[in-house]
Amino acid sequence: MYHYNEFTASMQINIVIFVRCYKKKNKMYDVPLFFSQNDFKQAIEKIDFYDELICSVKNLDSFCLFFQPIINPKTDTIRSAEALLRWENPASYKYGLENIIKVLESTGLILPLGKWIISTALKHLREWKKCKPDMHININIAVPQIGDYDLPLFIADEIKKNGLNGSDITFEITETYQIKDIKS
């Protein structure tokens, strides 16, 4: 755990942050960390990026789903679609979707956003099934969502609310999250 107890900035070369660190036997030591102005600028940009992402998840105002059709090669017809998340924000081009997903997963923001994705995708599937009764949908879920105890009930409620069957949906685990230590 770190506590910032002093902040000193040089207008010319470096920024110094003194960090109070806990070391052996609960003794505290002040350790200076040096940053260039460029490092500081990047840190501020990252904070702004996180703030924008948090606001977007809270308001769900700049996320949308695209649906990639999956074609049956034998009949040359659409057999299903995969729901793909997009963030309509200039930061999405700078950081890339893969990095955005990693941040969503590591911060837990994927949990409320994941429920929105499931709900929205199933609403679309309900409408498509009116024209194509055998339509199917694939939805990606992130590893942190698997640990959400409410998720199975949420999915069951959404399936029922939309008049669908569980066999209409395939859930795929995203590749972006790596399990580091299964034992912990």
Disulfide bonds with the S-S distance in Angstrom:
none
